[in-house]
Amino acid sequence: MMGDKPQKSFLRFISFVKKDIKKNTGIFSFLNLKILDLGSGNGKNSIFLAKKGCDVLGFDFSQDAILLANKLKEESKKEIKIQGGKVDFINNAIDSKFNISSDTFDIALDVTSSNSLNQKGREIYLSETYRVLKKDGYFFARGLLKDGDKNAKYLLKNFHSKEYDTYTIPSFELSERVFSKNDLLKFYSSKFKILKFEKETHYTTYDNKKYKRNFWILYMKKI
Ligand SMILES: C[S@@+](CC[C@H](N)C(=O)[O-])C[C@H]1O[C@@H](n2cnc3c(N)ncnc32)[C@H](O)[C@@H]1O
């Protein structure tokens, strides 16, 4: 949950959605677009979109994250109001049934939030995200890529946990699932149409040390 500005990959996705909606319908407006931010963290992505006029709901199971997000919301309330946007953060897991009607959202976001889900939780997250998105709704997801990542290889070799391609970082008791491109496409395409796959490299910090990690990014659509 570093920084309070959205990452470039997320901003590129928003530009893509703008162009795609305009291409398909002839018009685009952020106003009234309904967004679900899965694992909203400090709220930076949700608030960015609320400042554009979107109606955003952030889910996070960490009370600390909800507090941080509400603090950022308070600091941004004038800009959100001027644009006619709305944002709420609620304490909700992303790996159990969402208490939301089907076909509600135009866009769902998982900006590096589902890495720590187990297999069963990941299936629920996928089917629930599919259910609450409207037809033609967009889904952005970002996570840890196994391919070409030396640190992933090291972690899998030394700290492998019970589930496939999953390790548990010792000092954090945190499990993470890394995906190969093939497994990733197989999993998400069971529900969604894949519009785009991207790979990026970033440094993540554990225990005050920086590690080079590879990430995957998917743009998807409910058809
Ligand atoms: C790496 S942070 C990313 C936060 C935000 N998406 C961003 O881009 O800044 C992952 C977030 O997902 C949340 N998270 C992880 N597992 C979750 C779960 N099962 N249910 C709800 N939130 C979860 C964490 O609490 C954390 O805030």
The ligand as an SDF file (V2000), in Angstrom:
LIG
                    3D

 27 29  0  0  0  0  0  0  0  0999 V2000
   -1.0580   -4.8830   -1.7800 C   0  0  0  0  0  0  0  0  0  0  0  0
   -2.4880   -4.1480   -1.1030 S   0  0  0  0  0  0  0  0  0  0  0  0
   -3.1360   -3.2890   -2.5200 C   0  0  0  0  0  0  0  0  0  0  0  0
   -4.0970   -2.2100   -2.1290 C   0  0  0  0  0  0  0  0  0  0  0  0
   -4.6990   -1.4120   -3.2930 C   0  0  0  0  0  0  0  0  0  0  0  0
   -5.4210   -2.2690   -4.2080 N   0  0  0  0  0  0  0  0  0  0  0  0
   -3.6360   -0.6140   -4.0020 C   0  0  0  0  0  0  0  0  0  0  0  0
   -3.4000   -0.8260   -5.1980 O   0  0  0  0  0  0  0  0  0  0  0  0
   -3.0380    0.2630   -3.3640 O   0  0  0  0  0  0  0  0  0  0  0  0
   -3.6170   -5.5200   -0.9330 C   0  0  0  0  0  0  0  0  0  0  0  0
   -4.8780   -5.1740   -0.1790 C   0  0  0  0  0  0  0  0  0  0  0  0
   -5.7790   -6.2730   -0.2880 O   0  0  0  0  0  0  0  0  0  0  0  0
   -6.3770   -6.5000    0.9790 C   0  0  0  0  0  0  0  0  0  0  0  0
   -6.7710   -7.9130    1.0320 N   0  0  0  0  0  0  0  0  0  0  0  0
   -5.9860   -9.0070    0.9320 C   0  0  0  0  0  0  0  0  0  0  0  0
   -6.7060  -10.1280    1.0430 N   0  0  0  0  0  0  0  0  0  0  0  0
   -8.0000   -9.7360    1.2100 C   0  0  0  0  0  0  0  0  0  0  0  0
   -9.2320  -10.4270    1.4050 C   0  0  0  0  0  0  0  0  0  0  0  0
   -9.2720  -11.7560    1.4340 N   0  0  0  0  0  0  0  0  0  0  0  0
  -10.3640   -9.7010    1.5320 N   0  0  0  0  0  0  0  0  0  0  0  0
  -10.3290   -8.3350    1.5050 C   0  0  0  0  0  0  0  0  0  0  0  0
   -9.1890   -7.6370    1.3570 N   0  0  0  0  0  0  0  0  0  0  0  0
   -8.0400   -8.3230    1.2050 C   0  0  0  0  0  0  0  0  0  0  0  0
   -5.2870   -6.1240    1.9840 C   0  0  0  0  0  0  0  0  0  0  0  0
   -5.8120   -5.8270    3.2550 O   0  0  0  0  0  0  0  0  0  0  0  0
   -4.6500   -4.9300    1.3050 C   0  0  0  0  0  0  0  0  0  0  0  0
   -5.2540   -3.7260    1.6800 O   0  0  0  0  0  0  0  0  0  0  0  0
  1  2  1  0
  2  3  1  0
  2 10  1  0
  3  4  1  0
  4  5  1  0
  5  6  1  0
  5  7  1  0
  7  8  2  0
  7  9  1  0
 10 11  1  0
 11 12  1  0
 11 26  1  0
 12 13  1  0
 13 14  1  0
 13 24  1  0
 14 15  1  0
 14 23  1  0
 15 16  2  0
 16 17  1  0
 17 18  1  0
 17 23  2  0
 18 19  1  0
 18 20  2  0
 20 21  1  0
 21 22  2  0
 22 23  1  0
 24 25  1  0
 24 26  1  0
 26 27  1  0
M  CHG  2   2   1   9  -1
M  END
$$$$
